[in-house]
Amino acid sequence: MPKDTRARIITAALDLLASGGPDAVSTRAVSSAAGVQPPTIYRLFGDKDGLLDAITVQGYADYLEAKTAQPPAEDPLEDLRRGWDQHLEFGLANPALYLLMTTRPGPSPALEKSLEILATRVSRVASAGRLRVPEPLAAALIHAAGSGATLSLISTPPDSRDRAVSVAAREAVIAAISTDRPVSRTPGPAAAATALRAVLPQVSGLSEAEKALMGEWLDRITD
């Protein structure tokens, strides 16, 4: 049946993408893995680009189905944070699919779907009277920063990834677009050391050598 054949082809293509990256998704390899003839792929998807669009849409839809079962957070900004974190999780769990979805030239149906979801979340913030910039600008800022953070972490070796980069970027964007006060880290020695380190060059009661030593101590605390 056409639907079963289409699903089998998409599943085979997703498996090849996950194991070998975009270069592994050739019509010959996909048709062999799916047990169909190459003309079947062209008949159902038009060309290879049509197949790639189909697998990004299906891969992202499968992920969303697993992640959107829970209702939206009551606080629209918390819902925005949750969406950011889910976006990052999707990218790190499916790097080849994420890169295919976000870096291919031309429109991506899967990316368009993710932007629709983002626009809905931003609209909730605006409806609550907590958005300081126009909705399209807020969505564009979130998308640019979130994608940048995700791509940066994907390119970083897993044992060197620091997800605090994504958290910091997320909170900086939320502070820029919302009327809420910025959410800072838990107050403590590290926060105090960071604040003191920022104004250390302005301190006049210490010599340059003493400032250098103090800066080293403060850096140790913040680290």
C-alpha positions in Angstrom: 0.0 0.0 0.0 1.3 3.5 -0.8 1.1 4.8 2.7 2.9 1.7 4.1 5.6 2.1 1.4 6.0 5.8 2.1 6.4 5.1 5.8 8.9 2.3 5.2 11.0 4.6 3.0 11.0 7.4 5.5 12.0 5.1 8.3 14.8 3.6 6.3 16.0 7.1 5.4 15.9 8.3 9.0 17.9 5.2 10.1 20.5 5.9 7.4 20.7 9.6 8.4 21.2 8.8 12.0 24.0 6.2 11.3 25.8 7.9 8.4 24.7 11.5 8.1 23.1 13.2 5.1 25.6 11.7 2.6 24.3 8.2 3.5 20.8 9.2 2.4 21.1 8.4 -1.3 18.2 7.2 -3.3 20.0 3.9 -4.0 20.8 3.3 -0.3 17.3 4.2 0.8 15.6 2.1 -1.8 17.7 -0.9 -0.9 17.1 -0.4 2.8 13.4 0.0 2.3 13.1 -2.9 -0.2 11.7 -0.8 -3.1 12.9 0.2 -6.5 14.5 3.7 -6.9 11.6 4.9 -9.2 9.3 4.4 -6.3 11.1 7.1 -4.3 10.8 9.6 -7.2 7.1 8.7 -7.6 6.3 9.3 -3.9 8.6 12.2 -3.1 9.5 13.8 -6.5 13.2 13.9 -5.9 15.9 13.6 -3.2 15.0 17.0 -1.8 11.4 15.9 -1.4 12.6 12.9 0.5 14.8 14.9 2.8 11.9 17.3 3.5 9.7 14.3 4.3 12.2 12.8 6.8 12.9 16.0 8.6 9.1 16.6 9.0 8.6 13.0 10.2 11.6 13.0 12.5 10.6 16.3 14.1 6.9 15.2 14.4 7.9 12.0 16.1 9.9 14.0 18.6 7.1 16.5 19.2 4.6 13.7 19.7 6.7 12.4 22.6 7.3 15.9 24.1 4.0 17.7 23.7 1.8 15.3 25.6 2.2 17.4 28.7 0.0 20.6 28.8 1.7 24.0 28.5 3.2 25.5 31.6 0.8 27.9 33.4 3.5 30.6 33.2 4.0 31.5 29.6 7.7 32.4 30.2 8.3 29.0 31.8 6.6 27.5 28.8 9.1 29.5 26.6 12.0 28.1 28.7 10.7 24.6 28.3 10.4 25.0 24.6 14.0 26.3 24.4 15.3 23.3 26.4 13.3 20.9 24.3 14.8 22.4 21.1 18.3 21.9 22.5 17.5 18.4 23.6 16.2 17.5 20.1 19.3 18.9 18.5 21.7 17.1 20.7 19.7 13.8 20.5 19.4 14.0 16.7 22.4 16.0 15.4 22.3 14.9 11.8 18.5 15.5 11.6 18.8 18.9 13.2 21.6 20.0 10.9 19.6 18.8 7.9 16.6 20.7 9.2 18.3 24.0 9.9 21.2 24.3 7.5 19.8 23.2 4.2 19.2 26.0 1.7 15.6 26.9 0.9 12.5 26.4 3.1 12.3 23.5 5.5 8.7 22.3 6.4 10.0 20.9 9.7 11.7 24.2 10.6 8.5 26.1 9.6 6.6 23.9 12.0 9.0 24.6 14.8 8.7 28.3 14.1 4.9 28.0 14.3 5.1 26.4 17.7 7.6 29.2 18.8 5.2 31.9 17.6 2.4 30.4 19.6 4.5 30.4 22.8 5.6 34.0 22.2 2.0 35.0 21.6 1.1 33.7 25.1 3.7 35.9 26.6 2.3 38.9 24.7 -1.2 38.1 25.7 -0.1 38.1 29.3 1.2 41.7 28.9 4.8 40.6 29.5 6.4 41.1 26.1 8.5 44.3 25.6 9.2 43.9 21.9 7.0 43.0 18.9 6.1 39.3 18.6 8.0 38.8 15.3 11.1 40.3 16.7 10.9 38.2 19.9 10.4 35.0 17.9 13.3 35.9 15.6 15.6 36.6 18.6 14.7 33.3 20.3 15.1 31.3 17.1 18.5 32.9 16.3 19.9 32.5 19.8 18.4 29.1 20.4 19.6 27.7 17.1 23.1 29.2 17.6 23.4 27.7 21.0 22.3 24.3 19.8 24.6 24.3 16.8 27.5 25.4 19.0 26.9 22.5 21.4 26.4 20.0 18.6 29.9 21.0 17.3 31.4 20.6 20.7 32.7 17.1 21.7 30.1 15.6 24.1 32.6 15.4 27.0 33.3 19.1 26.7 29.8 20.4 26.4 28.6 22.9 29.0 24.8 23.3 28.9 25.2 26.4 31.0 26.0 28.1 27.7 22.4 27.4 26.5 20.9 28.5 29.9 22.8 31.8 29.8 21.8 32.5 26.3 18.2 31.6 27.1 18.0 33.9 30.1 19.7 36.7 28.2 17.1 36.5 25.4 14.2 36.3 27.8 15.5 39.3 29.7 15.7 41.2 26.4 12.2 40.4 25.2 10.2 40.3 28.4 9.1 42.8 31.1 10.1 40.4 33.9 13.2 41.0 35.9 16.1 38.8 34.7 16.3 35.4 36.4 19.8 35.2 38.0 21.6 32.2 39.4 21.1 31.4 43.0 22.7 34.2 45.1 26.0 33.2 46.7 29.7 33.6 46.7 30.0 33.0 42.9 27.5 35.8 42.1 29.2 38.2 44.5 32.6 37.3 43.1 31.4 37.9 39.5 30.0 41.3 40.5 33.3 42.3 42.3 35.4 41.0 39.4 33.5 43.3 37.0 34.3 46.5 39.0 37.8 45.4 40.1 39.5 47.7 37.5 37.8 50.7 39.1 39.1 50.0 42.6 41.7 52.6 43.6 42.8 51.3 46.9 44.9 48.4 45.5 48.1 48.2 43.5 48.1 46.6 40.1 49.8 43.5 41.6 47.1 43.3 44.3 44.4 43.7 41.7 45.9 40.9 39.7 46.0 38.6 42.8 42.5 39.6 43.8 41.3 38.9 40.2 42.8 35.4 40.3 41.1 34.6 43.6 37.7 35.9 42.3 38.1 33.8 39.1 38.7 30.7 41.2 35.5 31.4 43.2 33.4 31.9 40.0 34.8 28.8 38.5 
